[in-house]
Amino acid sequence: MMPQALAAPPDANVIAGQDAGAELSRLRREQQRRQQQETLASGGQEGLDAQPVTPVEEQGGLKFVLHGVTFDPSAIFTGQELDTFAADLLEKEVTVSDLYDLVAKINAAYETRGRLTCRAVLAPQTIRGGIVHITLIEGRTGKVTVEGNRHTAQSFLEYRLDIRRGEIPDFNALNRRLLRFNACFDAPLRVRMAAGAEAGTTDYVLEIAEPRNETIALYADNMGSVSTGRERAGLIYTNRSLSKSRDRLTLMTLDARGMRSFLGNYQVPLGRDGSTLRIGYSANATHIVKGVLEPLRVRGHSMGVNLGFNIPLYVTRTRKTELYAGYGYTHAQTDFAGNHWIDDTTNGYNISLTQTLYGRKSALLLTNGIRAGASENIAHEETRFSMYQGNVFYQTRTHGNQLLTARLDGQIGFANYLPSAERFYIGGAQTVRGYEESLMGGDSGYAASIEYAFPMLPRSAAYGSIFYDFGAVYGDSAFDDHILSAWGVGIRTAASEPVYAQLTVGFPLRKELNDVKHKGVRLHFSLNATL
């Protein structure tokens, strides 16, 4: 009997996008998309309530020559600064109205410095020798209490807002810290003030609206690749404040017929500015169950770890600018017929700048970043790579709760034949609907979409939609036909509902690609049910 010949290794460009590393990369990008949508859904930030108003005093018409002004000791102004306030009035004939103007000038200076619990007062007095005394009331922080903090430590909130008992608060700084807190954490915080129990003090009540702390969600979709199984199902566990410091833990499992995967992410706050340390781990195992590679018993596994810092640089009520810098390590191995075919180790570095802009009825997210690193293959050959990655996401709400959404994702590779996990892929529910997931890949590419959605049920519980998607890939690793476009319709529940379901039907406009005919319609669905 003749020995059975060993099957020839599959072409690298054929297996690209179906190996374990590429599958892992897609899972990470899906997770990033979910985080973006959650960020936009949070809306603009809330600061302090309206500033207290200084009462207007009665004014009189008495005239006299002012020879001097004395003040109570101040923790805010120096003696020289206080003398400067009154310098223009000295040795001049003044009225009580002029003195009230002086008091108003001092109070305006208090407000400019954010000292809203401080006030200058012209108390009733007998003026002797042309000397007037102005009383300075500088209220200090009294009791601090917190309401609604089942899963957030009071010390965590006081530290982030820098509220210290016995000190005169700077409300300008407090407002900035409050805006930053609400921009960086998922539990909106408000500050309420009241007269203190002790004379000369102001008590503070911190009201925090915590979301549900622990959730378990059932997840299902048909966004898997045809080679490892379209239908996927899994669980997502989220703990939003693991140690009562708004440190978030997310664990996710996702299984398909030919894939098992796990993703874990932990975010812990650092310092007062809202910076976070992000640690991630992901792993999967795949085997091809359909397609031309199925007879070759193609199997793979991959794992990755990443470490990054997210730093909010600029925060207002309507804008947030964040800097992210991170490092990631990935090892991916794919075998066919029991033999190693792909064994890649990748070390990559990312730096990106993200801006989120909130309008009255709109939101815009812009991300620009650079990724660079090195990959070593099974032959211990090292390849260096670098690329630009960008993302634009815009959504506006029009009359009658209608939504208009536009999206653009892009990548420009600065090298040829990037590792499969670093390439840009199009096709599928996240890029160009109506086609198989990750149908095409290249060193560079883009995917764009525009969608109009309208409410179909009362209280906007469900939306219907119509969309147009298009995209292309470029580079030496791309095929001749490299452009996809499609239109379609869909229906989904509101994102705020406990059960979020989405069903879209895509109709490809380019059906014959690289001598292969594709279906004239494709159905995409996803389901996320929070228990």
RODO-2510 file (C-alpha; in nm, 4 decimals, decimal comma):
residues 531
     n   res          X          Y          Z
     1     m     0,0000     0,0000     0,0000
     2     m     0,1345     0,3390    -0,0980
     3     p     0,1822     0,5816     0,1931
     4     q    -0,0715     0,8644     0,2028
     5     a     0,0763     1,1922     0,0780
     6     l     0,0752     1,4838     0,3202
     7     a    -0,1572     1,7620     0,2141
     8     a     0,0133     2,0744     0,0875
     9     p     0,0133     2,3690     0,3279
    10     p    -0,2655     2,6173     0,2556
    11     d    -0,1735     2,9458     0,0961
    12     a    -0,0991     3,2103     0,3593
    13     n    -0,3385     3,4569     0,2025
    14     v    -0,6193     3,2001     0,2123
    15     i    -0,5750     3,1165     0,5780
    16     a    -0,5337     3,4818     0,6799
    17     g    -0,8436     3,5925     0,8653
    18     q    -0,9342     3,2352     0,9615
    19     d    -0,6491     3,1679     1,2033
    20     a    -0,6757     3,1976     1,5804
    21     g    -0,4938     3,5314     1,5982
    22     a    -0,7305     3,7007     1,3547
    23     e    -1,0325     3,5622     1,5428
    24     l    -0,8943     3,7057     1,8664
    25     s    -0,8361     4,0438     1,7040
    26     r    -1,1984     4,0548     1,5854
    27     l    -1,3277     3,9764     1,9350
    28     r    -1,1262     4,2649     2,0786
    29     r    -1,2576     4,5079     1,8170
    30     e    -1,6156     4,3999     1,8917
    31     q    -1,5534     4,4729     2,2589
    32     q    -1,4122     4,8176     2,1726
    33     r    -1,7251     4,8934     1,9672
    34     r    -1,9480     4,8073     2,2653
    35     q    -1,7409     5,0366     2,4889
    36     q    -1,7733     5,3218     2,2372
    37     q    -2,1515     5,2875     2,2287
    38     e    -2,1637     5,2902     2,6081
    39     t    -1,9494     5,6046     2,6168
    40     l    -2,1766     5,7911     2,3752
    41     a    -2,4884     5,6765     2,5603
    42     s    -2,3633     5,8362     2,8840
    43     g    -2,4348     6,1902     2,7531
    44     g    -2,2867     6,5204     2,8665
    45     q    -2,1450     6,5787     3,2112
    46     e    -2,3057     6,7466     3,5101
    47     g    -2,1335     6,9957     3,7363
    48     l    -2,2389     7,1954     4,0400
    49     d    -2,5861     7,3429     4,0687
    50     a    -2,6381     7,7191     4,0326
    51     q    -2,4136     7,9318     4,2463
    52     p    -2,5654     8,0919     4,5565
    53     v    -2,6652     8,4552     4,5169
    54     t    -2,5289     8,7192     4,7500
    55     p    -2,8192     8,9189     4,8958
    56     v    -2,8388     9,2873     4,8073
    57     e    -2,8005     9,5220     5,1045
    58     e    -2,9891     9,8467     5,1550
    59     q    -2,8092    10,1542     5,0410
    60     g    -2,7981    10,4929     5,2116
    61     g    -2,7032    10,8515     5,1244
    62     l    -2,4743    10,9561     5,4173
    63     k    -2,1542    11,1346     5,3016
    64     f    -1,8169    11,1497     5,4808
    65     v    -1,4420    11,1444     5,4080
    66     l    -1,3023    10,7901     5,4220
    67     h    -0,9644    10,7795     5,5985
    68     g    -0,9271    10,4022     5,6327
    69     v    -1,0856    10,0575     5,5986
    70     t    -1,0192     9,7646     5,8303
    71     f    -1,0986     9,3983     5,7624
    72     d    -1,1277     9,0755     5,9558
    73     p    -0,8351     8,8340     5,9064
    74     s    -0,8734     8,6447     5,5783
    75     a    -0,7492     8,3032     5,4663
    76     i    -0,8177     8,3946     5,1028
    77     f    -0,6797     8,7470     5,0584
    78     t    -0,3543     8,8930     5,1827
    79     g    -0,3580     9,2196     5,3766
    80     q    -0,2124     9,3969     5,0729
    81     e    -0,4901     9,2614     4,8468
    82     l    -0,7568     9,3828     5,0890
    83     d    -0,5987     9,7294     5,1066
    84     t    -0,5972     9,7412     4,7251
    85     f    -0,9762     9,6943     4,7140
    86     a    -1,0276    10,0169     4,9142
    87     a    -0,7333    10,2211     4,7829
    88     d    -0,9389    10,4191     4,5277
    89     l    -1,1784    10,5452     4,7988
    90     l    -0,9311    10,6621     5,0628
    91     e    -0,9169    11,0330     5,1454
    92     k    -1,2250    11,0961     4,9332
    93     e    -1,5804    11,1885     5,0161
    94     v    -1,7875    10,8704     4,9952
    95     t    -2,1416    10,7577     5,0564
    96     v    -2,2732    10,4363     5,2079
    97     s    -2,3545    10,3369     4,8498
    98     d    -1,9819    10,3533     4,7691
    99     l    -1,9101    10,1241     5,0639
   100     y    -2,1639     9,8705     4,9393
   101     d    -1,9931     9,8839     4,5976
   102     l    -1,6652     9,8043     4,7769
   103     v    -1,8316     9,5080     4,9493
   104     a    -1,9687     9,3888     4,6127
   105     k    -1,6195     9,4128     4,4605
   106     i    -1,4771     9,1927     4,7375
   107     n    -1,7614     8,9409     4,6989
   108     a    -1,7021     8,9291     4,3223
   109     a    -1,3362     8,8511     4,3936
   110     y    -1,4445     8,5721     4,6286
   111     e    -1,6626     8,4258     4,3525
   112     t    -1,3858     8,4566     4,0939
   113     r    -1,1673     8,2457     4,3210
   114     g    -1,4479     7,9949     4,3687
   115     r    -1,5045     8,0801     4,7357
   116     l    -1,8830     8,0800     4,7343
   117     t    -1,9127     8,0240     5,1092
   118     c    -1,7224     8,3474     5,1736
   119     r    -1,8832     8,6896     5,1938
   120     a    -1,7920     9,0456     5,2811
   121     v    -2,0521     9,2303     5,4898
   122     l    -2,0898     9,5951     5,5879
   123     a    -2,2250     9,5405     5,9375
   124     p    -2,4124     9,8144     6,1288
   125     q    -2,1520    10,0331     6,3008
   126     t    -2,0673    10,3788     6,4230
   127     i    -1,8102    10,5429     6,1970
   128     r    -1,5455    10,7283     6,3988
   129     g    -1,2556    10,9218     6,2476
   130     g    -1,3542    10,8186     5,8963
   131     i    -1,2597    10,4530     5,9646
   132     v    -1,4924    10,1780     5,8366
   133     h    -1,4758     9,8081     5,9237
   134     i    -1,5816     9,5396     5,6750
   135     t    -1,6636     9,1997     5,8200
   136     l    -1,5339     8,8942     5,6306
   137     i    -1,7303     8,5718     5,6754
   138     e    -1,5316     8,2802     5,5367
   139     g    -1,7334     7,9626     5,5732
   140     r    -1,5470     7,6380     5,6132
   141     t    -1,6399     7,2812     5,5291
   142     g    -1,8370     7,1131     5,8034
   143     k    -1,9941     6,7706     5,7861
   144     v    -1,9685     6,5613     5,4670
   145     t    -2,2220     6,2835     5,4080
   146     v    -2,2887     6,0563     5,1106
   147     e    -2,6207     5,9231     4,9862
   148     g    -2,6732     5,6271     4,7520
   149     n    -2,3234     5,4800     4,7843
   150     r    -2,3925     5,1100     4,8344
   151     h    -2,0926     5,0129     4,6233
   152     t    -1,8710     5,3228     4,6419
   153     a    -1,6618     5,4079     4,9468
   154     q    -1,7127     5,7564     5,0926
   155     s    -1,3363     5,8003     5,1171
   156     f    -1,3101     5,7351     4,7411
   157     l    -1,5569     6,0167     4,6665
   158     e    -1,4050     6,2645     4,9123
   159     y    -1,0575     6,2008     4,7718
   160     r    -1,1705     6,2484     4,4083
   161     l    -1,3487     6,5764     4,4933
   162     d    -1,0773     6,6826     4,7410
   163     i    -1,3308     6,7956     5,0018
   164     r    -1,1547     6,8529     5,3334
   165     r    -1,3252     6,9275     5,6628
   166     g    -1,2335     7,2588     5,8221
   167     e    -1,1040     7,4162     5,5003
   168     i    -1,2539     7,6914     5,2863
   169     p    -1,3683     7,5190     4,9650
   170     d    -1,2694     7,6409     4,6192
   171     f    -1,5894     7,5927     4,4192
   172     n    -1,4205     7,6532     4,0836
   173     a    -1,1843     7,3640     4,1511
   174     l    -1,4684     7,1578     4,3005
   175     n    -1,6772     7,2083     3,9876
   176     r    -1,3871     7,1003     3,7650
   177     r    -1,3324     6,7891     3,9750
   178     l    -1,7044     6,7101     3,9709
   179     l    -1,7207     6,7417     3,5910
   180     r    -1,4161     6,5180     3,5593
   181     f    -1,5640     6,2579     3,7947
   182     n    -1,8894     6,2416     3,6004
   183     a    -1,6990     6,2177     3,2717
   184     c    -1,4755     5,9341     3,3888
   185     f    -1,6998     5,7159     3,6027
   186     d    -2,0305     5,5397     3,5424
   187     a    -2,2062     5,6664     3,8591
   188     p    -2,3216     6,0311     3,8218
   189     l    -2,2441     6,2448     4,1258
   190     r    -2,4098     6,5639     4,2538
   191     v    -2,3118     6,7935     4,5395
   192     r    -2,5751     6,9536     4,7619
   193     m    -2,4884     7,2228     5,0178
   194     a    -2,6644     7,3219     5,3384
   195     a    -2,5985     7,5470     5,6366
   196     g    -2,3643     7,3729     5,8776
   197     a    -2,4598     7,2657     6,2261
   198     e    -2,1706     7,4748     6,3569
   199     a    -2,1501     7,8489     6,3043
   200     g    -1,9446     7,9511     6,0023
   201     t    -1,9556     7,6084     5,8355
   202     t    -2,1246     7,4574     5,5304
   203     d    -2,2273     7,0918     5,5219
   204     y    -2,2035     6,8877     5,2006
   205     v    -2,4158     6,5986     5,0811
   206     l    -2,2704     6,3914     4,7956
   207     e    -2,5501     6,2221     4,6013
   208     i    -2,4341     5,9350     4,3809
   209     a    -2,6602     5,7493     4,1367
   210     e    -2,5028     5,4066     4,1103
   211     p    -2,6066     5,1758     3,8274
   212     r    -2,6708     4,8107     3,9013
   213     n    -2,3385     4,6838     4,0308
   214     e    -2,3342     4,3221     3,9143
   215     t    -2,4904     4,1982     3,5923
   216     i    -2,4884     3,8726     3,4015
   217     a    -2,5993     3,8893     3,0403
   218     l    -2,6739     3,6130     2,7942
   219     y    -2,5318     3,6933     2,4527
   220     a    -2,5998     3,5366     2,1150
   221     d    -2,5383     3,6377     1,7534
   222     n    -2,4454     3,5088     1,4097
   223     m    -2,1374     3,7284     1,3725
   224     g    -1,8910     3,4411     1,3722
   225     s    -1,6895     3,3477     1,0655
   226     v    -1,8178     3,0784     0,8324
   227     s    -1,5031     2,8723     0,8909
   228     t    -1,5513     2,8393     1,2692
   229     g    -1,9279     2,8750     1,2921
   230     r    -2,1534     3,1736     1,2368
   231     e    -2,3766     3,1217     1,5403
   232     r    -2,2144     3,2213     1,8685
   233     a    -2,3381     3,2283     2,2279
   234     g    -2,1862     3,3308     2,5562
   235     l    -2,2077     3,5033     2,8929
   236     i    -2,0931     3,8501     2,9990
   237     y    -2,0327     3,9185     3,3683
   238     t    -1,9777     4,2767     3,4823
   239     n    -1,8911     4,4109     3,8266
   240     r    -1,8825     4,7900     3,8119
   241     s    -1,7190     4,8496     4,1509
   242     l    -1,5283     4,5427     4,2593
   243     s    -1,3564     4,6992     4,5616
   244     k    -1,5899     4,9977     4,6138
   245     s    -1,3601     5,2247     4,4134
   246     r    -1,5450     5,2146     4,0777
   247     d    -1,2947     4,9559     3,9545
   248     r    -1,4660     4,7605     3,6799
   249     l    -1,4255     4,3901     3,6051
   250     t    -1,5662     4,2370     3,2861
   251     l    -1,5505     3,8672     3,2018
   252     m    -1,6847     3,7287     2,8755
   253     t    -1,7082     3,3833     2,7237
   254     l    -1,8124     3,3238     2,3648
   255     d    -1,8507     2,9867     2,1961
   256     a    -1,9248     2,8753     1,8421
   257     r    -1,9178     2,5384     1,6720
   258     g    -1,5471     2,5745     1,5966
   259     m    -1,4403     2,8342     1,8527
   260     r    -1,4144     2,8865     2,2254
   261     s    -1,2996     3,2198     2,3578
   262     f    -1,2571     3,4127     2,6803
   263     l    -1,1985     3,7825     2,7410
   264     g    -1,1289     3,9526     3,0721
   265     n    -1,0787     4,3219     3,1430
   266     y    -1,0090     4,5107     3,4650
   267     q    -1,0032     4,8901     3,5001
   268     v    -0,8865     5,0584     3,8195
   269     p    -0,8848     5,4369     3,8816
   270     l    -0,5570     5,6160     3,9500
   271     g    -0,5344     5,9554     4,1178
   272     r    -0,7870     6,2387     4,1188
   273     d    -0,7809     6,3198     3,7469
   274     g    -0,9855     6,0165     3,6369
   275     s    -0,6942     5,8238     3,4873
   276     t    -0,7354     5,4472     3,4775
   277     l    -0,5061     5,1491     3,4502
   278     r    -0,6491     4,8865     3,2141
   279     i    -0,5435     4,5230     3,2221
   280     g    -0,6790     4,2722     2,9728
   281     y    -0,6444     3,9037     2,8980
   282     s    -0,7936     3,7091     2,6096
   283     a    -0,7638     3,3587     2,4728
   284     n    -0,9352     3,1377     2,2196
   285     a    -0,9179     2,7996     2,0549
   286     t    -1,0430     2,7391     1,7014
   287     h    -1,0846     2,4638     1,4490
   288     i    -1,2171     2,5108     1,0988
   289     v    -1,5479     2,3311     1,0520
   290     k    -1,6463     2,4546     0,7072
   291     g    -1,4770     2,5618     0,3852
   292     v    -1,1855     2,4550     0,1694
   293     l    -0,9586     2,4203     0,4740
   294     e    -1,1872     2,1822     0,6659
   295     p    -1,0258     1,8588     0,5318
   296     l    -0,6838     1,9800     0,6501
   297     r    -0,7865     1,9596     1,0172
   298     v    -0,6881     2,3216     1,0767
   299     r    -0,6773     2,4031     1,4465
   300     g    -0,5410     2,6970     1,6357
   301     h    -0,5170     2,8705     1,9673
   302     s    -0,4081     3,2153     2,0746
   303     m    -0,3703     3,4268     2,3836
   304     g    -0,3038     3,7902     2,4486
   305     v    -0,2419     4,0286     2,7354
   306     n    -0,2528     4,4056     2,7280
   307     l    -0,1721     4,6842     2,9685
   308     g    -0,2677     5,0457     2,9151
   309     f    -0,3293     5,3833     3,0732
   310     n    -0,6218     5,6092     2,9867
   311     i    -0,5751     5,9732     3,0849
   312     p    -0,8484     6,2395     3,0523
   313     l    -0,6663     6,5520     2,9383
   314     y    -0,9538     6,7971     2,9077
   315     v    -1,3087     6,7753     3,0425
   316     t    -1,6027     7,0167     3,0217
   317     r    -1,9796     6,9707     3,0215
   318     t    -1,9787     6,9076     2,6467
   319     r    -1,6318     6,7778     2,5643
   320     k    -1,3879     6,5129     2,6794
   321     t    -1,0368     6,4555     2,5432
   322     e    -0,8538     6,1363     2,6429
   323     l    -0,5064     5,9998     2,5799
   324     y    -0,4476     5,6250     2,5729
   325     a    -0,1089     5,4542     2,5759
   326     g    -0,0732     5,0792     2,5940
   327     y     0,1266     4,7657     2,5280
   328     g     0,0009     4,4287     2,4074
   329     y     0,1462     4,0813     2,3663
   330     t    -0,0140     3,8141     2,1489
   331     h     0,0855     3,4580     2,0673
   332     a    -0,1091     3,2729     1,7971
   333     q    -0,0541     2,9230     1,6653
   334     t    -0,2369     2,7430     1,3850
   335     d    -0,1800     2,3811     1,2805
   336     f    -0,2967     2,1812     0,9826
   337     a    -0,2959     1,8023     0,9640
   338     g    -0,1092     1,7957     1,2945
   339     n     0,1748     2,0181     1,1705
   340     h     0,2613     2,3709     1,2775
   341     w     0,1790     2,6208     1,0041
   342     i     0,1494     2,9549     1,1827
   343     d     0,3282     3,0423     1,5057
   344     d     0,3337     3,4200     1,5493
   345     t     0,4402     3,6229     1,8502
   346     t     0,3517     3,9913     1,8404
   347     n     0,4521     4,2787     2,0663
   348     g     0,2628     4,5975     1,9893
   349     y     0,2356     4,9509     2,1254
   350     n    -0,0601     5,1856     2,0901
   351     i    -0,1060     5,5549     2,1460
   352     s    -0,4305     5,7303     2,0602
   353     l    -0,6252     6,0480     2,1243
   354     t    -1,0037     6,0308     2,1603
   355     q    -1,2392     6,3274     2,1657
   356     t    -1,6047     6,2996     2,2629
   357     l    -1,8268     6,5995     2,1894
   358     y    -2,1827     6,6266     2,3222
   359     g    -2,4417     6,8544     2,1657
   360     r    -2,7960     6,9147     2,2854
   361     k    -2,9230     6,6224     2,0774
   362     s    -2,6065     6,4810     1,9262
   363     a    -2,2773     6,3132     2,0082
   364     l    -1,9526     6,2852     1,8135
   365     l    -1,6610     6,0527     1,8898
   366     l    -1,3237     6,0948     1,7150
   367     t    -1,0252     5,8643     1,7662
   368     n    -0,6838     5,8939     1,6017
   369     g    -0,4000     5,6615     1,6911
   370     i    -0,0748     5,4979     1,5929
   371     r     0,0052     5,1300     1,6445
   372     a     0,3548     4,9891     1,6005
   373     g     0,5374     4,6744     1,6944
   374     a     0,7155     4,3624     1,5809
   375     s     0,6021     4,0111     1,4961
   376     e     0,8108     3,6937     1,4879
   377     n     0,6909     3,3982     1,2784
   378     i     0,7487     3,0244     1,2994
   379     a     1,0840     3,0589     1,1214
   380     h     1,1969     3,3153     1,3827
   381     e     1,1893     3,5889     1,1203
   382     e     1,1027     3,9262     1,2678
   383     t     0,8825     4,1739     1,0865
   384     r     0,8243     4,5256     1,2100
   385     f     0,4947     4,6979     1,1430
   386     s     0,3275     5,0313     1,2024
   387     m    -0,0066     5,1782     1,1086
   388     y    -0,2490     5,4632     1,1578
   389     q    -0,5916     5,3733     1,2974
   390     g    -0,8873     5,6093     1,3095
   391     n    -1,2536     5,6057     1,4001
   392     v    -1,5398     5,8545     1,3663
   393     f    -1,8851     5,7934     1,5140
   394     y    -2,1641     6,0532     1,4968
   395     q    -2,5242     6,0304     1,6093
   396     t    -2,7963     6,2939     1,6227
   397     r    -3,1560     6,2818     1,7387
   398     t    -3,4066     6,4600     1,5163
   399     h    -3,7774     6,5371     1,5393
   400     g    -3,9900     6,2604     1,6858
   401     n    -3,6953     6,0713     1,8386
   402     q    -3,5579     5,9744     1,4987
   403     l    -3,1869     5,8922     1,4839
   404     l    -2,9250     5,9559     1,2180
   405     t    -2,5975     5,7665     1,2657
   406     a    -2,2754     5,7839     1,0635
   407     r    -1,9605     5,5802     1,1183
   408     l    -1,6147     5,5601     0,9597
   409     d    -1,3347     5,3213     1,0596
   410     g    -0,9997     5,3248     0,8849
   411     q    -0,6462     5,1923     0,8881
   412     i    -0,3361     5,2866     0,6906
   413     g    -0,0586     5,0298     0,7081
   414     f     0,2958     5,1593     0,6696
   415     a     0,4272     4,8137     0,5744
   416     n     0,3245     4,5314     0,3400
   417     y     0,1949     4,1895     0,4399
   418     l     0,1028     4,2747     0,7966
   419     p     0,0459     3,9803     1,0332
   420     s    -0,3077     3,8478     0,9879
   421     a    -0,4223     3,9780     1,3271
   422     e    -0,3082     4,3311     1,2343
   423     r    -0,4872     4,3570     0,9003
   424     f    -0,8057     4,5515     0,8379
   425     y    -1,1086     4,3348     0,7580
   426     i    -1,4403     4,4227     0,5975
   427     g    -1,7620     4,2282     0,5665
   428     g    -2,0121     4,1403     0,8374
   429     a    -2,2303     4,3039     1,1002
   430     q    -1,9619     4,5413     1,2313
   431     t    -1,8397     4,6729     0,8942
   432     v    -2,0305     4,6007     0,5701
   433     r    -2,3514     4,4095     0,6336
   434     g    -2,4849     4,1692     0,3739
   435     y    -2,1545     3,9784     0,3502
   436     e    -1,9755     3,7079     0,5467
   437     e    -1,7780     3,8183     0,8510
   438     s    -1,4269     3,9389     0,7629
   439     l    -1,4723     3,8448     0,3989
   440     m    -1,1743     4,0542     0,2870
   441     g    -0,8599     4,1763     0,4550
   442     g    -0,5731     4,4064     0,3677
   443     d    -0,2905     4,6092     0,5148
   444     s    -0,5033     4,9228     0,4791
   445     g    -0,8724     4,9859     0,4441
   446     y    -1,1860     5,1635     0,5548
   447     a    -1,5466     5,0842     0,6403
   448     a    -1,8222     5,3451     0,6448
   449     s    -2,1922     5,3419     0,7208
   450     i    -2,4876     5,5765     0,7351
   451     e    -2,8122     5,4738     0,9024
   452     y    -3,1527     5,6309     0,9605
   453     a    -3,3611     5,4894     1,2484
   454     f    -3,7175     5,5709     1,3506
   455     p    -3,9283     5,4653     1,6527
   456     m    -4,1812     5,1890     1,5855
   457     l    -4,3373     5,1493     1,9326
   458     p    -4,4534     5,3944     2,2033
   459     r    -4,1781     5,5393     2,4266
   460     s    -3,9260     5,4486     2,1531
   461     a    -3,9015     5,0913     2,2824
   462     a    -3,8138     4,9651     1,9326
   463     y    -3,6624     5,1208     1,6213
   464     g    -3,6755     5,0382     1,2542
   465     s    -3,3841     5,1375     1,0325
   466     i    -3,2499     5,1622     0,6799
   467     f    -2,8767     5,1736     0,6101
   468     y    -2,6031     5,1868     0,3490
   469     d    -2,2593     5,0340     0,4184
   470     f    -1,9460     5,0394     0,2073
   471     g    -1,5771     4,9646     0,2506
   472     a    -1,2531     4,8646     0,0811
   473     v    -0,9161     4,7098     0,1622
   474     y    -0,5796     4,7840     0,0045
   475     g    -0,2216     4,6615     0,0042
   476     d    -0,0213     4,3709    -0,1345
   477     s    -0,2166     4,1241     0,0795
   478     a    -0,5545     4,2312    -0,0656
   479     f    -0,7254     4,0500    -0,3548
   480     d    -0,8098     4,2105    -0,6902
   481     d    -1,1753     4,2699    -0,6000
   482     h    -1,1425     4,4648    -0,2786
   483     i    -1,4544     4,6834    -0,2507
   484     l    -1,7823     4,5939    -0,0766
   485     s    -2,1103     4,7850    -0,0614
   486     a    -2,4593     4,6984     0,0564
   487     w    -2,7877     4,8428     0,1741
   488     g    -3,0427     4,6998     0,4091
   489     v    -3,3150     4,7344     0,6694
   490     g    -3,3334     4,6391     1,0340
   491     i    -3,5212     4,6442     1,3609
   492     r    -3,3890     4,6684     1,7155
   493     t    -3,5023     4,7354     2,0677
   494     a    -3,3872     5,0425     2,2595
   495     a    -3,0441     5,0085     2,4188
   496     s    -3,1950     5,0892     2,7601
   497     e    -3,4175     4,7800     2,7570
   498     p    -3,3123     4,4722     2,9656
   499     v    -3,3291     4,2648     2,6481
   500     y    -3,1452     4,4252     2,3575
   501     a    -3,2163     4,2516     2,0285
   502     q    -3,1119     4,3552     1,6796
   503     l    -3,2045     4,2044     1,3449
   504     t    -3,0790     4,3406     1,0117
   505     v    -3,1093     4,2219     0,6539
   506     g    -2,8292     4,3238     0,4183
   507     f    -2,8476     4,3234     0,0385
   508     p    -2,5011     4,3175    -0,1261
   509     l    -2,4553     4,5463    -0,4249
   510     r    -2,1409     4,3626    -0,5394
   511     k    -2,2213     3,9917    -0,5569
   512     e    -1,9374     3,8450    -0,7648
   513     l    -1,5985     3,8956    -0,6069
   514     n    -1,2735     3,7295    -0,7120
   515     d    -1,4631     3,4741    -0,9248
   516     v    -1,6880     3,3755    -0,6324
   517     k    -2,0613     3,4490    -0,6287
   518     h    -2,2110     3,5575    -0,2980
   519     k    -2,5659     3,5379    -0,1727
   520     g    -2,8082     3,8132    -0,2620
   521     v    -2,9168     3,8636     0,0990
   522     r    -2,7738     3,7992     0,4438
   523     l    -2,9361     3,8102     0,7859
   524     h    -2,7509     3,9438     1,0921
   525     f    -2,8858     3,9171     1,4453
   526     s    -2,7653     3,9764     1,7999
   527     l    -2,9279     3,9321     2,1404
   528     n    -2,8138     4,0614     2,4785
   529     a    -3,0404     3,9724     2,7722
   530     t    -2,9454     4,1033     3,1171
   531     l    -3,0524     3,8672     3,3942
***
